[in-house]
Amino acid sequence: MPIISSSNYQRPKWLFNGHLETIYPALFRKVELIQPEKERIVTSDRDFLDLDWYRQNSQKLIIISHGLEGNSSRPYMLGMARIFLRNHFDVMTWNYRGCGTELNHQPIFYHSGATYDLEEVVKRGLQDYREIYLIGFSLGGNLTLKYLGENQGKIPAIKKAVAISVPLDLSSSSKKISSRENKLYSERFLKTLREKVIRKAQHFPEEIPVHFLRNIKTLADFDDYFTGPIHGFKDSEDYYRQNSSLYFLDKIQQPTLIVNAQNDPFLSRECFPTKMARELESVYFEFPKYGGHVGFSSTKKGIPYYSEQRAFEFISSDL
């Protein structure tokens, strides 16, 4: 499909670079939403996933997946949920293993390609809904795209998908986020990831080699010592290679929109595959000049963020 070149996003004038566009909504945005109905589902390996439901008797369900070290109630999750609730969809947000209020039961955590958990969530949605739409942010975008590519259109109830601020190539994006200019972000992620490893090691001392924490300087190090081996991959590069959604895009059958800002401080140049974009049949790409990472702030209070408006427009279109 052609790259969507008519992106008209205009950032607020005072958010004058990609870092400000990324940090401001993460720290200061507040989204008021009704309290969700909570549900815990048991996974096939006897672990659990916590779901937040926002129901209003629709037959159409939006499933929203969060980013690295996020959760179901982050402002970007609630902002996206709100625009669809206002337009008569039901919404479900969910927490990856270890991202809710309670540590998960198994020694594994979550990761960028853990589509077996998204599959559990979709199966739960299929019990009650005729139409399902998937939306993912950052890591959740990669997860969503990989899941669609793996399924190759075999679930007709999944109609469309939107992925926002997606690290399509995990290896190069890991290097980018660990660069000197992004140290603030990487250190923040590593702090909470280290804490989870320490907590998990108390329950699984043999499976979780906590002594390796002294070697962790970057996210790639963390994936090399923990994410990769714990989840059955040889090392970080094996993990990145097998789970980067870039390699699954050509298998996606449902109409899918990817929105990556050109000034996103987390994304490498491989996350803007313009040549591939023109050759894919079902995947649409939009590369706004501005937006930051999971940013796209509105210029006026009360107006949906650009990412939210674009997701609604795409899902509601006749494609």
N, C-alpha and C positions, 0 to 999 in steps of 0.2 A: 504494500500500500504506500501511497505517497506520504512523505513527511508532512504533517500539518504545519504549514508555514504562516498561518494567519493568527498566531498566538497574539492576543492583545493585552496580556497581563502588564499592568503598571504598578510597580511597588510604591509604597509610601515613600515620600522624598527623604524622610529622616532615616530610613533603613537603606543606607547608601552603599552597602556591600553585602556579599553573600554571607559573611559571618554574622552581621547584625540581623539579617533576614532569618537566619537559622536560630539564633539565640533568643531573640525577643519573644516569639510566640511560645517557645519551649518554657520560658521562665515566667512570663507575665500574662499569657492568655488565660482567661477564665470562660468556661462554657457552662451555662446552667442547663441542666437536663433532668427529667424525672428520674427517680430512682429505678434502676433496672430490677427485673426479676432474676434472681441468681439460680443457676443450675450447675451441678457438678456431674460430669459424665465419667464413666469408668472406661479406660482404654483397653485394647486387646491384650496388653502386657500388664494389666492390673495396676496401672497408674491412674491418674485422673487429670481432667482438664476442667477449668472453671469458665463458665459462660455467663455473659450478661445479656439478658433479653429485653428488648423494647418492643412490645406487641401492641398492635391496634387493629387486629382482625384483618390483616391484609393477606393475600395469597402470594405476595412477592416478598422475598427475604434478601436483605443485604447482609453479607458476612464480612466483617472488617478485621484485618490482621495488623498488629502493631509492629514497631521496629525494635531494634536491638535494645535490650534492657528497658523496654516500655511495658505497658500493661493496658488493660481494657478501658481504663478511665482517663488516659492521657487526653489533654485538650484537643489534640488533632483527631483523636478517635471520636470524641464526643461531638466535635464540630461537624465531622462527616456524618455521624449518626443523625444529628439534628436536621440537616438539610433533607435527608431522605424521610425522616419521620414527618416533617412538614409536608411532604409530598406523597403521603399515604403508603409508604413501604413499612414493613416490619424490619427491625435491625437486630443483629446479634454481634456483639464484640466479644473477644475471648482472650484468655491469658495462656501464653505458652507455659510449658512445664517450668516451675520455679519462678514464674513472673507474677503470680497472684499473691495472696496473703499467707500462703502456706508452702513449705518446701515439698516438692513432689516426692513420690515414694521410691522410684527407681534410681539407680546410680546415674543414668543419662540425664542430660539437661534438655535444652532446645537448641536448634541450630538453623542456619539459613536454608537448609534443604530438607528439613524434617517434615516432608509432605504426608507421612503416615498420620501425623496429628491433625493436619488440616483435613485429611480424608475422614477422620473420626468426626470432626466438626460438621463437615458437609453431610455425612450420613445422618447425623442428628437433625440437620435442617430438612433433609429429604423426607423425614417422617411427617412433616406438617405443611410443606410448601411445594407448590407446583413450579415456581420460578425462583431461581437462586442467582444472585449476582455477587461476585467477589471483588473486594477492594483491599489492597495491601499497601502499607507504607514501608519504604526502605527495606529492611530485612524481610518484612511481611510481603512486600512487593515481589522480592525474589522468590519467596516461598510460593506465592500465588502463581507466578508465571511458570515455575518449575512444575507445580502440580497440574496446571492446564496442559503443559507439554507432555507430561507423562500419561495423562488420561486421553489425550488426542480426541476429544469430543465424545467420549464414551458415556458421559452423563448428560443426557439431553436437557435435564432441568437447569443446568448451569447455562445461562444465556449469554452473559457478557462479563467482562472484568476490567478493572482499572488498577494500575500500579503506579505509585507516585514516589519519586526520589529513589529510584532502584539502582543498587550496585550490581548491574547486570554481570559484570566480571568481578568476582570476589577477590581474586588475587591482586589485581592492580588497584582495586578500591581499598583493600586492606593496607597496601603500601601508602596510598594517598592519605588515608585518615591518620596514619602513624607518622606523617611528615611533620616537620618542626612547626609549620604554620597551624597545624591542627592538634597540637599537643593538649590543649585545653579539653577537647572532646575525647581524645583517646584515653587520657588519664581518668576522666570521669567514668567512662565505660569500664576501664580496667579496675577501678576501685570497687564497683559493685560486683563485677565478675569474680574478683578475688574473694570477696566476702561470701559469695555463694559457694565457691569451692571449699572454703574453710568450713562452712556449715555442713555441706554435703559430706566432707571427709569424716566428720564426726560419726556419721551413720554408715559410711562405706570406706573405712580406712585402707582396705586393700585395693579397691578399685580406683580411688582418687589419690594420686601421688602428690600430696600437698607440699612436699619438700621442693617440688619443681617451681613453686611460686617465686622463689628467689631468682629464677632465671627469666622471669617475665618482664620485658621492657616495652613490648609493643603488642598490638592485637594479634599480629601474625604469630608472635611467640606464644600467646595464650592458645591460639588455635593449634599450634604445633605440639604443645605439651598436653593440652586438655581437650578442646573441642574435637580435634581429629581423632586421636586414639580412643577417647571415651565412647565415641559414636561409630567406631569400626573403620576409620580411615587411617592410612599409613602415617600421614603427617598433614600439615596445613595445606600444602600444595595439592595433595591428593584430595583433601576435603574440598578445596576451592574448585578444582577441576570437575569433580563429580556433581557439584551442587550449584554452579553458576548458571543462572537462568538464561544467559546468553546462548547456551548450547541447546536450549529447549524451545526457543521461540519459533523455529520453523515447523514445530509439530503442533502448535496451538491451532485449534479449530474455531473456537468462539471469537467473536469480535472483541478485541482487547486494546485498550489505550494505555500507553506508557507516557508519563509526563516527567521529564527530567530537566531541571533548570541548568542552563549553561554555566551559571556561577555557583553551582552546588559545591561546597568545599570538600564533600566526601567522595565525589564521583570522579573517577579517572576518565580519560578520553575514550577508553574502550566502552564506556557506558553510553556513548552516543554513536551507535553503529549506523551511520547514514547509508552506506552502501547496502547493508543487509535490510535496512528499513524499506528500501524501495523494492525489494524482491519478495517480501513476505505478503501473504494473501489476507491474513486475518488480523495482523497486529498493526496498529496505528501508533506513530511516534509524534510527540510534541516536545520541542526543546525550547521553552521560553528563555529569553535572554536573562531574566531575573527569577528569583524565587527562593534561592538558598536551598538548604536541605530540610524537607518537610516544613517549609515556610509558606510562601505565597500569601502573605498577610493582606488583608483588605485595607483599602485606603480610607474607609469610613466604618465607624462602629455600627455593628448590627447587620452588616452585609456579609454574606458567606465568603470565606476565603476562596481564592481563585481555584485551588485544587478541588475544593468541594463543589463549586459551581460546574467545573469541567467534568467531574465524575458524574454529577447528576445529568448534565446535558448529554453525555455520551450514552449512559445507561438508558435514558429516556428516548433516545433517538430511534429512528426506524432502521438502523443498520442491521 
